């Protein structure tokens, strides 16, 4: 349980939505469920996705997505059948994709040319890093069969396979049913389904009328990165959101139709139309209020000059971190590929031919 004596975090006070509180407590939100794997939390996530599928026209796909060439078959919901690497045959199907930090030493579990057949036979649960385990658990909760993880679905140490599969990032993240974002995890061993601090309830008598108010306290939840200002101005830096500093994540998040952010304080849902969070602060806030909604640039909205949009995207992207500077073009190529239908000319290593004199 969170206590005011916990000096390692800044507390915030709030009242329940729909209840009157003292004037000194202006924030009204909902308590956050302590266990992110609880039935209540999973039902909330499913409700967000269901609302998106039913009511958001911009989030609907014209035809079923094809599976990437390699995906993780997550096994049975009860875990009696374990995960394995599946080689698709071009069939259509829903899948989740993981967006995550590799960490200083990279994931301990990868797929290489020499381990490919072994991964197809099965992957021992004890060998799977915690963030990957959590992603598999979430995929199962959502009723999905397949999950794409870069280090397992792209052959590591194989330059030819890397060149081929990294060029498909726009399609892989853009076509995923949902992107699972390990937003609070610093590396693959960290995990992101840890229990959140339990809110502390206090009853206060304030005012001349002696009215009693129920006030709650918890470690402050920062929503800035899920609002337009936190996305468009610069790289967002905060110890609770290490993934949002990464350049690859910037591309993955921008291309995705739906993103589930798992943070230390709550789960946040983003789609092309709106954002929601467990505490209710976002409550359908428009996602990334980036002038004319940058995430919809693929639909051809032209009220925001394409040249300005491109320059802003490059400016923000280059403020993000890369472990390997040689990835600077690869980690942005998916965004460039998504802009090809807008007829900006030929893409030439970060520039468009229409921008050249």
N, C-alpha and C positions, 0 to 999 in steps of 0.2 A: 504493500500500500504506500502511496505517496504521502509524505509528511512535510509540513512546513519547515521542519528541521533539516530537510535534505537540501544542503546549500550548493549542491552540484548543478542544480537546475533552477531556472527562473519560473516561479509559479504564476498561474493566471487564475483569476476567480471568475465564475460565471453562474448564471441562474438558468433553470430549465426553460426550454422554449415554451412559450405560452403562459409562463408564470411571471408575475410582477416581482421585481427585485428592488433593492435599495438603489438610489440614484448613483451611489459610488461604484456599483457593479453594472456596467452598461452592456456587457456581453451576455447574450442569451444563446446557448447552444445545447446540444444533447451530450449525455455521458458517452464515453467510448468504451465498448466492451473490452474487458481485460484480455481475453483470449481471442486472437485473430482467427483461430480455427473453430470457434464456437459456432453452433448452428445459427445463432442470431446474426453473427458477422457474415457467414457464408450466404445466408438468405438475403442480406442487404446487398451484397455484391451481385448476386444473381438478379435481384430486382433492378439494379442500375442497368445491367446489360440488357435485360428484357425490355425496359423502357426505351433504351437506345434503339434496339432492333425494331420495336413497334412504331416509334414516333419520329425518329430522326431520318429524314429522307437522305441527307448527305452521308449517312453512315451505312446505307444499304448498298450491297454489291449487285451488279447486273447479272452475274453468273457465279456459280460455285468456284472457289479458288482451288487451283491445283496444289497438291502437296509439294514441298521442296524435295529435292532428290533424296535427301536423308533426313529422317526425323526420329525422335525417340518415341517408341510405343511405350506409354507410361504404365502398362499393365492393368491389373484389376483394381477396382476402387478400394477393396479391402486389403490390398497388398499381397494377396496369396499368389498372384502371378506378377513377377517382377518386371522391371523395364528392360528394354533391349533396343538396339539400333535397327531401324526399319528402312529398307531401300524401296522407295516408292516406284511405281510403274506409270507415273503420269496421271494417276487417278485424282479425282477431286475429293476434298475433305476439309473439315475444320481442324485447325491446329492453333496452339498457343506458341508464342516466341518469348524467350527470356532476354531481358536487357539487364546487364549486370557488370560490375567491376571485376576484372580478372584478379586484382590484388598485385602485390609487389612481385611475387614469384609465379604468378599465373595459376590456373586451375591444376590440381594434381591429377585430375582425370581428363584425358583427351582421347581423341581417335587419330591414329596414324595409319599409314598404309599397312603396316605389319600387324596392327591390332584390329583391323576392320572386321575380319571374320569372327573374332572373339566377341566384339561388341554386338554383332548380329545374333549371337547365341544367347546373350544375356549379360546384364551388368549387376554385380553384387551390390546390394544396398549399402553395405559397410564401406565400399570403395567410392561412393558418390559424395562429393562435397556437400556441405549443409545447404548452401543456397540452391544447388541443383535439386537436392531432396525436397526442399520447400516448394520449388517450382513444380516438381512432379506432383506433390500433394495438392497444390492449388489446381493444377490441370485436371486431376482426378475429381476434385470437388465440383468443378464446373462441368463435369460430364464429358470432357474431351478425351480423345484417345491418343493424340499426338502432341509432341512438344519439340520445338526447335531450339537447340542450344549451340552457339557458334563453335565452341571448342570441341564438341562431340560430333557435330554434323558437318564440319569442314575438316578435311584431313590436315592435321598439323604437320609441318615440316615438308609439305608437298606444294611447291610453288605453283605448279600448274593447276591443282585443285583450288588453291587459295585464289588465284586470279579469276578462275571461272565462277566460283561460288560467291566471292566478295562482290562481284559485279551484279549479283542478284539481290542485294540487300534491299533495294527499293521494293521489289516484288515480295520478298520474304516477310519484311515487317509490315508493308502496306497491305498484304493479303491475309495476314494472321487474323484470326477471329478476335484474339485479344493478345496484347503484349503484357507480360508479367514483369514488372519493373522492381528489381531489388534495390529500391531507391536509398535505403538506409544502410546497406551492406557495403563494407569496404573491400571485400574480397569474396571469393567463392566459398571460403570456409566459414564465413560469418553467419549466414542464414538471415532470414527476414521475417520469420513467423514467431518470434519471441513474444512473451506476454508483455502487454503495455501496463504502465503504472495505473493502479486502481485509484479512482477519484476519491477525494476526501470530502465528506459532507459536513457542513456546519450550519447550525441554526442561530440566527442573529436577531436580536431585538434592537431595532433602530427607530429613531424618530420620536416625536412627542406623543404620537398615538400608541406607542409601544408595540407596533406591528412586528410580527415574527416572520423572518424571511429565511428560506433555505438557500444557502450559498454553497457552491462546490468549488474545489480547488484541485489543480493538476499541474504537471509541468506544461509550460506554454507550448502550444502547437502553432508552428509558423506556416502560414498559408501563402506567403509571398511568391514562392516558385510556381504556384499553380494559378497565379493571376497574371494578366498581361504584362504588368510592369516588371515582374520578376523574371519574365522570359525574354523580353525583347531588348533590354538595354545593355546587358553584358552577361558574362558568365556568372551564374549564381553560386556563391561560395558559402557553405554552412556545414559544420561538422556533422549535422544530422542527415544531410543529403549528399553524401559523397558522389553518388552516381551522376548527379546533375551537373557536375563539373567536367564530365568526360565528353569529348568530341563525338565519339561513336554513339553515345546515348542521345546527344542532341539530334543526330540524324534519325535514330530509331524512334525517338519520341515524336518527331515531326511527321514521319511517314505513317505512323500507326493510325488505324481507325479507332481503336480503343486501347487504353492503357490503365492497368491497375498498379498504382504506386503503393508499395508496402513500406511504411515509415515507422519510426519508433513510437509515434504517438497515435497513428490511426491509418486506415486504408483510404486512399483517394482514387476516384475514378475519373478518367478523362475520355471524351470521345471527340469527334469532329465538331460536335454542336455544343456540348456543355461539360461542366465539371461538378462532381459531388464529393462530399467527404462524410465520414461517420459522425463527426460532431455537428454537422449541419451548417457550418459557416459558409461553405461555397454555395450550397443549395441551388444548383443549376446555373451557376455563374458561367457566362460564355467563356469557352476555352481560348486562351491566348488572344486577348483582344489586341491584335497586332494590326492596327490600321484596318485593312480590309480582310482580316482573318487569314493569316499566312497559311494555316493548315489546309485551306481550301484552294491553294493556288493551282492544284491539278484540275479544278473544275473550270478554269478559264475566266475567273472574275477579273475584269480589266479596269476597275476603278482605281486600283493601286498600280502605278506604272511598274512594269516588269523590271526595268533597269534598277529602279529604287529598291524593289523587293529583293532582287538578287544581291545588290550591294549590302543591304542590311543583313541578309542571311549569312553572307561571307564574313561580315564584320563580327557578328555574334559567334559564328562557328569558330573563327580563328582565336577567340578569347578562351576557348575551352582547351582542356588538357589532352595530350596524346602521350602514351607510353613510348611509341615508336614514331618519330617524325616522318618516317617513310610512308606512314599511313595517311598523311595529310590530305591527299587527293582521294584515296579509297574511302575514307570515312565521310566524305562529302559527295561521293559519286552517285549515291542513291537519290539524294535531293536533286542533283543535276539531271539525272535520268527522268525523274518525275516531272521536270519542267520542259522536257523535250517537246511534248505536244503543244506547248504555247508558242512555238515557232520563233525562238530566239536565235535560230541559226545553228551552226555546228558548235559543239562543246569542245573547247581546246584547253585542257589542263587548267581549269579554273576560270576561263573566260569564254564568252560567246562571240561568235564571228560577227554578229551584228553590232557588238561593242567596240570592235577594232576599226581603226581609221584606215 
